[in-house]
Amino acid sequence: MPLTNLLNDLVEDLHNPGLLWQLLAVAASILLGWGLSRWLRARVEQQRAQTNVGRFGVESFVRVVGPLAIVSLLALSQAVLVRWQHVNLIKVALPIFGSLAVIRFTFYLLRRVFARQGQIGATMLTFEKLFQLLVWLAFALYITGMWDDIFYFLDHTVVPLGKYKVTIAAILQGIVSVAVTLMLALWAGAALEERLMHVDGMHSNLRVVLARMGRAVLILVAVLASLSMVGIDLTVLSVFGGALGVGLGLGLQKIASNYVSGFVILLDRSLTIGDTITVDKYSGQVTRINTRYTVLQGLDGVESIVPNEMLVSGAVQNSSLSNKNLALTAKVSVAYDTDLDLALRLLEEAAASIPRVMKEKPPSAMLQTFGADGLDLAVVFWIADPENGRGGVTSDVNRAIWKALKENKISVPFPQREMRIIGPLPGQSA
């Protein structure tokens, strides 16, 4: 058995003076790899403290550097020492730290792709535990020598797929190659997006377009490369392309229209993240612009998912397209015996006393109509932050107006009606 042979070789090395060199090589590799990882982590912490910026991706990769450095140093030690002595101890240490490097590098890719904000869900934790178990199981099979027997069985077990016959080993190799290339493509896309989002000289919409187009190209290249690695003829994709075209023409028109509309919105810059818009019966602040839909967050916290086609084909009110200045109106009625000039001045002063009201565009009060119960006045004021809501500042202005009118003893009339009965009441004698 290979495990028995390995144990015999290790026992034999115990009587060999060269074992000391193997121990020194393993210990030095572990200490150097561990020290490099600690040094890099300290540098990352120092830079984050200076810039006050989170570096989740760098911190995750630091945990990968240690095992990778140890594996590299062990491989170098094996290549040097094998010329003069046995290296059985290093042969055991290499797959151990190699498995640890594979596990940590896979965790790094997964978290960079699916948990870029640092929030790791229960599903990902479960998958990581299963993957870790599979890697250590593969290591155990390799150490015990059962790996070759299992691979021989998989390589000679044929599964019929239509008119073709494929071995289980080929199917598993295809799945692994596709998964690996896709993960690398998604990781490269995430890195490209993160890089583009920090380019201050480029418009935010253009950065989003380039990031998503780059990710789509990387995924396409990864799929084509993985299919070629498996041995699938790429000409068969022409059939799939024809079927996809028919599907788009028949049942996927809306989906395709939404995707195209998403790129149109991003390219023509009619909407950007942070704009306050109203479309149809939905209004709120744009928090995300995806290729299929746009997310609006209302002042009550409710998020509306609006298809991009509505934003392209319909009318959209954008409160912050060219500037964020927004005019609001507060209305009040006063009695007919009120000093009108004083009332108008009080309205303007009350609106100007609110911090959110713009001082560059002072409030303007006016007489609107001669109402049935009093003089209808209105004051127009401007705000520069409509994304913070309109109801709060309008309420503040109305309260300031009410306080000013009360202090100056200006009455706010309420509807009064007189009822006049002509003739005697029913049942009353003349």
C-alpha positions, 0 to 999 in steps of 0.5 A: 500500500502507498500509505505503508510505503510512505510510513516506511520511508519516513521511518527510514529517514529517521535514521538518516542524518539528512532528516535534519535538513528536511526539518529545517526546510519545513520549519523555515518555509513555515516561518517565512510564509507566516512572517510574510503574511503577518507583515502584509497584514500589518501593512494593510492595517496601517494603510487602512488606518491612514486612509480610513478606507476598508480593503476587504479584498486585500485583507482576504488575499493576505490570508492566501499569501501565507500558504502560497508562500509556504508551498513555493518555499517547500517546492524550492527546498524539494528541488534543491535537496532531492539531488543529495538525499530523500525528501519524504517529509517534504513530500508529505508537507507539500500536499498539506499546505497545498490543500490549505492554499487551495481552500483559502484561495477558493474562499478568497475568490468566492468572497470577492465575487459574491460578498464584496461588501463583507457580508457573508451569508449562511449559504456561502458558509455552508458551501465553504465547509463542504468544499473544505471537506472535499479538499481534505478528502481528496488529500486523504485519498492521495496520501492513502494511494486510493486516488489513482484507483478512483481516477482509473474507475472514473476514467473507464466508466462510460456514460451514454449521452445520445450518440456519444459516450463520455467517461465520468472523469471527462464530465467531472473535468469539464464541470471543474474547468467551467467552474474554475474559468467562470470563477476567474472571469467573475473575479476579474470582472469584480476587480475591474469594476472596483478599479473603475469605480475609483476613477474620479475623472470618469462619469459614474454612468460610463464607469458602470457601463464599462464595468458591466461590458467588461464583465460580460466579455470576460464571462463570454471568453471564459465560457468559450475557453472552458468549452474548448478545453472540454473538447466541445466544438464551438460550431454547435453554438450556432444552433443555440444562437439561432434558438436564442434569436427566435426566443428573443423574437417571440417571448423575450422582447420585453426582457431584451428591451429592458436590457437595451434600455438599461445601457441607453440610460447609462450611456445618455446620462439622463439618470444617475445614482442619487437623482430624485425622479418621478415616473408613472406613479413611482417616485424616489431616489435612484439607488441602483441602475441595473441592466434590466431595472432601476431601483427607486427608494421612496422617502418612506423607505419603500424600494420600487423596481422600475423596468428600464423600458419605462424610463426610456419610453415614458415621461420622467420627472427628474428633480436633479438632472441639471441642478437640484434646486426645487421650488415649493409652495406654502399657502395660507388664508388671512382675514380681509381686514389684515394689513396685506403688506405686513402679512406678505413680509411675514410669510417671506421672513418665516420661510427664510428662517428655515435652514433648508430654505435657500438664501441665494433664492429668497422666498417670494410671497404673493396674493393669489385670490380673493377667497370666499372666507379671506385673502389667499396668500402663498409663499414660494421658497427654494431648497437645494436638497430634494433628496432629503424630502419635501414634507419636512421642510414644508411643515417647518415653513408652515409652523414658522408662518403660523407662529409669525401670524399669531405673534402679530395677531393676524387671524386665519379665517375658517369657513362660516356660513349663514342659513336664512329660513324664508317663510314659516317653519313646517307645522307652525301656525301663521 
